[in-house]
Amino acid sequence: MSSNAREPAQKPRIARCPRCGSSTRLDAANAWRPFCSERCKLIDLGDWFSGRYAIPGERLPDEESSEKDSSLDQ
């Protein structure tokens, strides 16, 4: 067998869009992966910015609170 023989093309991985549930490709052909479209990607991003999604953990103090606290110490 020659070394120039082509391997069969792999099927693209398909998954469900995390936003709307439609089937979407998970390869470089889909610029918005793992989402199916720019719309779903932006809706999801908006949910993160609005605070609808959050990663559990201890709440960090606000910068303004820290500045007020440090000015009281002086």
Secondary structure, DSSP 8 states (H G I E B T S, - for coil): --TT---------EEE-TTT--EEE-STT-TTTTSSSHHHHHHHHHHHHHTSS---S-----HHHHHHHHHHH-
